[in-house]
């Protein structure tokens, strides 16, 4: 039985790793593919710490409080309960499954156009 040489195996593994990174896979690729999302959630109980509540929701989806604190960019509490977070596609998918999450939208920047002049 013929077995591939260790040099050939190493070359194939290196090529696969390079293709994965080029395609956006792997941890570094996921960081590049991360986007900012606005997440609307059910409001916390009266008197609850809003930031802690939002961090808890993120931690449940992302797997750790540390990662949740890194991802959380801003907490909204005046008009709606929600937050802005920087998430990779797998993190976004996990967060969307959380029962407190009502809506998730990509953050968008709008520009004012002055046509009066």
C-alpha positions as CSV (number, residue, x, y, z in Angstrom):
1,X,0.0,0.0,0.0
2,X,1.3,3.4,-0.9
3,X,1.3,6.1,1.7
4,X,1.8,9.8,0.9
5,X,5.1,11.2,2.0
6,X,5.1,13.4,5.0
7,X,6.3,16.3,2.9
8,X,3.3,15.9,0.5
9,X,0.9,15.7,3.4
10,X,2.4,18.8,5.0
11,X,2.1,20.6,1.7
12,X,-1.6,19.7,1.3
13,X,-2.4,20.7,4.9
14,X,-0.6,24.0,4.4
15,X,-2.5,24.6,1.1
16,X,-5.8,23.8,2.8
17,X,-5.0,26.2,5.7
18,X,-4.1,29.0,3.3
19,X,-7.3,28.4,1.3
20,X,-9.3,28.5,4.6
21,X,-7.8,31.9,5.6
22,X,-8.3,33.3,2.1
23,X,-11.9,32.3,2.1
24,X,-12.4,34.0,5.5
25,X,-12.4,30.9,7.6
26,X,-10.4,30.5,10.8
27,X,-10.4,32.8,13.8
28,X,-8.6,35.7,11.9
29,X,-11.0,35.3,9.0
30,X,-14.0,35.4,11.3
31,X,-12.7,38.6,12.9
32,X,-12.4,40.2,9.5
33,X,-16.0,39.1,8.7
34,X,-17.4,40.6,11.9
35,X,-20.0,43.2,11.5
36,X,-21.8,45.6,13.8
37,X,-25.4,44.8,14.6
38,X,-28.2,46.5,16.4
39,X,-30.0,43.9,18.6
40,X,-33.5,44.6,20.1
41,X,-34.3,42.5,23.1
42,X,-37.1,42.1,25.6
43,X,-36.8,44.8,28.3
44,X,-35.1,43.8,31.6
45,X,-37.1,43.6,34.8
46,X,-37.7,46.9,36.5
47,X,-34.7,48.1,38.3
48,X,-32.3,45.7,36.6
49,X,-28.9,46.9,35.4
50,X,-29.4,47.3,31.6
51,X,-25.8,46.8,30.6
52,X,-25.5,43.7,32.8
53,X,-28.7,42.3,31.3
54,X,-27.4,42.9,27.7
55,X,-24.0,41.4,28.6
56,X,-25.8,38.3,30.0
57,X,-27.7,37.8,26.8
58,X,-24.5,38.1,24.8
59,X,-22.6,35.8,27.1
60,X,-25.2,33.1,26.8
61,X,-24.9,33.3,23.0
62,X,-21.1,33.8,22.8
63,X,-20.0,31.4,25.5
64,X,-18.3,33.8,27.9
65,X,-18.8,37.0,29.7
66,X,-15.4,38.2,28.6
67,X,-16.3,37.7,24.9
68,X,-19.6,39.4,25.5
69,X,-17.9,42.5,27.1
70,X,-15.6,42.6,24.0
71,X,-18.5,42.5,21.6
72,X,-20.8,44.9,23.4
73,X,-20.4,48.4,21.9
74,X,-23.4,50.3,23.3
75,X,-26.5,49.6,25.3
76,X,-29.8,51.3,24.5
77,X,-32.3,51.8,27.2
78,X,-34.4,55.0,26.6
79,X,-36.7,54.2,23.7
80,X,-36.0,50.5,23.3
81,X,-34.1,47.8,25.1
82,X,-31.2,46.7,23.0
83,X,-27.5,47.0,22.2
84,X,-25.0,47.3,19.4
85,X,-22.4,44.5,19.2
86,X,-19.6,43.5,16.9
87,X,-20.3,39.9,15.9
88,X,-19.0,37.3,13.6
89,X,-21.5,35.3,11.4
90,X,-21.4,32.3,13.8
91,X,-21.9,34.5,16.8
92,X,-24.8,36.3,15.1
93,X,-26.5,33.0,14.4
94,X,-26.1,31.9,18.0
95,X,-27.4,35.3,19.3
96,X,-30.5,35.1,17.0
97,X,-31.6,31.9,18.8
98,X,-31.7,33.5,22.2
99,X,-35.3,33.7,23.5
100,X,-34.9,37.4,24.6
101,X,-33.8,38.6,21.2
102,X,-36.6,40.2,19.3
103,X,-34.8,41.6,16.2
104,X,-31.3,41.9,14.8
105,X,-30.4,44.4,12.1
106,X,-27.0,45.3,10.6
107,X,-25.9,48.7,11.7
108,X,-26.1,51.2,8.9
109,X,-24.7,54.7,8.5
110,X,-26.9,57.3,6.9
111,X,-25.6,60.5,5.3
112,X,-27.5,63.7,5.2
113,X,-27.7,65.2,1.7
114,X,-27.9,68.9,1.5
115,X,-29.6,69.8,-1.8
116,X,-30.6,73.3,-0.7
117,X,-27.5,75.0,-2.1
